[in-house]
Amino acid sequence: MEILSQMWSFLGLLTVLQNVLPSQLLSLLHSLWQSLQDALSPYSYFEIPEFNGYSGVDVNDLYRMVHLYLNSLEYPTSTCPRLTLTRPKNSVRISYTLSPNHPLRDTFRGRPLCWTHHVETVQDSLEEKRSFSLRLPKRDRRTLLPAYLAAVAARAADFERVSRERQLHTNARDRGGWASVPFRHPSTFDTLALEPALKAELKRDLAAFAEGEEFYKRVGRAWKRGYLLYGPPGSGKSSLIAAMANYLRYDVYDLELTKVNDNSELRELLIQTTNRSIIVVEDIDCSLDLTLDRGLTKLKRSVRSEQGDDGDDGRVTLSGMLNFTDGLWSCCGEERIIVFTTNHVDSLDPALIRHGRMDVHVRLGACGAEAFKVLATNYLGLATEEEEDGGEQHALFHVVESCIRAGGVLTPAEVGEILLRNRRDPDAAMREVIAALQGSIVRGGERLTTAVPAAAATESDETGRSVGSSDVEEMMSEDASGSVRIGGKRRKVGSRWERRVRFLAKLKGLTKSDSGRRGV
């Protein structure tokens, strides 16, 4: 009881002194007390406020990095008993922050560190003053602090790239800027219907670009890269763009040139794009006539000059697009990819797609054998290779490969539509794809605009009778050297599939020869 009485007496004396002594003397005593604590403490403390200075406008980027770094820790609950969980609107990711005045312990190079999040309410205001406090051993602060902060910044940047909510932006004519929605396209390189060699080459090129900041600075080039994707409709150009964005974790800016008034507005849109983004101009051959300027005669140019016309007629010109992709204005940001897509690459101006502007030219065409296997795995769940436990791939895979080698042409979109329509019956899906490929062979390898149903795809065989889905079923029931599983039963399949494909290939050649003799 005597101790408690003495403590109450001491607190009462402090209260009286606080009311009697001047404020300047109290501040001096408080500073001396803090200095005594710092001298006796084995730790050093570093404050990281949310804003630089006292204006509350200039955001402290280090505060944001620390917040991201603490979110990147795998098991924060093991070192901090109290966390604040939040989830932004239209987001699927839950983030957390340290509850006020609760510590979170960390280690770096075997040394203990501790973070504390301070939140104070400003007097006579509803605003809050937030800051992080870092505690580390005093004897190691000179060597530990710079390296630790560098590690925090690097990990925060990696975490931000992986976890941030990516956006799909498009330009609007009336707003003069970008409108955005969350980007959640499911396409990836694993689900993309591309040949393995092309897929691997694209992934290597994208990875080298994302990691090439020092290289681009050393060689004196802007940190950007151009991709030209061309091929027939349905060949997978848009899906490839989405797979690139998901692979790099970049935002996507879908630029609609018909909504851009002139070159000045085009530059403004470019300035508003962020780093780590893909700028896409789809069907550039249909968006604008970018070759019109080269067709102007000297007389028309002189007339325009006399009339004071700047030559752009209030539109985006070829010169504006060239500066957009490879001019001085294209260097206003970093880590950007510019993608052009077209169905008719020959109609584009050579200056627009030359290397240096469009560095990588990717031709997408008919669905190959390996690409078909990817689609069959995605849509039908079929195995594409022999499994270790003795499982087998679908027996009609080799028939599809034979049809493709013989000249059968279907785009990935056409194959995907057939598989989607028959996703509950893999055997029917495979038969319909084969029938569509056979029809393409007889038509001379021309691309089908729509998928041909198996029942409607009828051609002639050696005997002159029609070959359709009924013949497929009949051939699958005949005895031969091979076999196939249909409806849970194992049935024999012979080599008539290969003979049928070879016959259709010969028929295509004979048709072309007859047409040549007739002068068609």
Disulfide bonds with the S-S distance in Angstrom:
none
